[in-house]
Amino acid sequence: MRTLLMAVLLAGGVALSGCEQSASEAAAPPAPAKPKSLARPAQMYAGQEQILSIDKGELEFEQGGKLILKVEGKAPTAGWSDAAFLPRIYAAAPKDGIYEVDVIATKPEGAAAQAVTPIEAERAWTGYPKDRLKGVKFMSKTNEVVAMLPQAASAPGS
């Protein structure tokens, strides 16, 4: 009886030892969580969607303090048109001064060739929050690009 009990305990110990994590698995820290946006997207017109990706985003000031937003990116198919910017809606100003803007375009009607196509957008942002804006986060379907205000032009109209 004693031998049978020892055999059962030994078999149970061997079975449980296979359930342990390796040292490398246990030591790996979890990936940091992406900060949650405090803004919500504005309503788009029928046929408009975010572009596929953004390669480059810039901010420039023109004379008179007009802020110009520029983006170079990619659309999922050929035929996308009317690229524009749609600022997100905030309940309160973002603490870091970086405002989120969706980069959108009108998708083509019907079937289009499935080829990633370059697209550009350049527009003035009228009514931007002059006293709080430090940068703009351009948002697409697959990525985000942050562009900070130019240092020399941080005081528009001067």
Secondary structure by P-SEA (a helix, b strand, c coil): caaaaaaaaaaaaaaaaaacccccccccccccccccccccccccccccccccccccccccccccbbbbbbbbbccccccccbbbbbbbbbcccccccbbbbbbbbbbbcccccccbbbbbbbbbbcccccccccbbbbbcccbbbbbccccccccccc
